[in-house]
Amino acid sequence: MAVPRLKRIHHIAIICSDYAKSKHFYVDCLGLEPVREVYRKERDSYKLDLSVGSVYQIELFSFPDPPARPTFPEAAGLRHLAFETDDVEADKKRLEEMGIQVEDIRIDPLTDKKFTFFQDPDGLPIELYES
């Protein structure tokens, strides 16, 4: 049986409850680069394509009244979104200076790499993982 020949992740889609707040978070706080922004009148929905470096892309969607994301206890499905960084400690400090609550830095026992977590405006867990 032949399996698909997947090359890499093309994009990750995130639905937000407050488009302006989430756009500010992903662009101004995390530094992702806007690629294209479209308003789809028939869906009353924005779609913002964001560049993460030059490799991956996040699609930020807005829809009227999306249901809340179950976080605690963790629900089945996507657990979190992780970004690689060169300096977890410096990035943690920058986020905290913007008023974003960041967990204490931990060490991955399997790799000895530093990592930490914080949340986007809708409670989506985001991880910073040191390269």
N, C-alpha and C positions, 0 to 999 in steps of 0.2 A: 504494500500500500504506500503510495507516494504521499508525503506530507507537504504542506505549503512551504514555500521558500521565502520566509520573512526576512527582511533586511534590517529593519530598525523600527523603533516607535515613530509613527508619523506625527501624531498629535495626541494631546490629552484634552478632553472637553470638561469644562467646569460650568455648572449652572449657579448663578448667584441670585440673591434676593434683592440686593440694592446695587444696581449697575455702577452708579457713580462712585460709591464707596469701594467696591471691589476693583474697579478700574484704577482708582487712586492707589489702593493697596498693591496691586500687581505691577503697576507702572512706576509709581513714585517711591514706594517703600522697598519693593524687591528689585526694581531696576530692569524689568523686562521691557523689551522694545516693541511698541505697536507696529504691526506690519500692515494691517487693513482693518477698518471699522465699517460695519454695514448695519443699517437699520432696516429690518424686514417688517414693513407695515402690516402685512397680512397676518403676521404672528405677534405683533406688538413686541418685537424682540430685537435686541442688539446682539451682534456677533463681533467680537474683537479678537483678531489673531495676534498673538504675542510671541515674540522670538525669545528663546532662552539660549543665549550665546548665538551660535549660528547653526545649531544642530536640531533641537527639538522645538516644537511649537505648542503653545497652549491656546485653546479656543475658549474664550470667556463668553458665555451666553447669559442673557437676561430673559426671563419669561414672567408674565404676570402671575403672582401668587404661587411660586413653586413650594412644594412641601418641604418641611425642615429635614435636614440630614440627621439620621440617627447616629449618635456618637458614643454615648455611654448607656448601656454596655455596647461595645463595638458590634456593628451589624456586619453581615456577610457582604462581600463586595470589595471595592477598592478601599484599602486601609489608610494609605496616606500618599502624599506626593513628596518625593525627595529630590533636593537639589544638591549637586556637588559644589563644594567651595574649597578654596585654598586655606582659609583661616576661619574656623568656626567661632573662635573666641572674639575676633574683631567684628564679624558679622552679627553675632549675638549682641554685642555692645551697640552697634549701629541701629539694630532693630529696637532695642530697649530705649535708645535715645529718641526714637519716633513714637514711643508710648506703646509698643507692642510687647506683650508679656511673653517671655521666652523661658522654657524650662532650663534647669541646670544642665550643664554639659556632662555627658556621660562618655564612657569609653566602650566601644564594641569589643567584647571579650574574644571574638573570633579574629578580628583584624587589627586590634589596638588603635583604631581610628576614633577620633572625636566626633560626636554627633549631638544634636539637640532638636527639640520640637517646639513649634508654635502653631497658631491657628490663623486661618484667613478670616475675614469678617463674618463668614457663615459657619465657622467652626470646623472647616476642613483641616485636618492635621497636616502640617508641612514640616518636613525634616530637612535640616542642613547636615550634610555628611562631608567630613573633611577628606580631601583626596590625598 
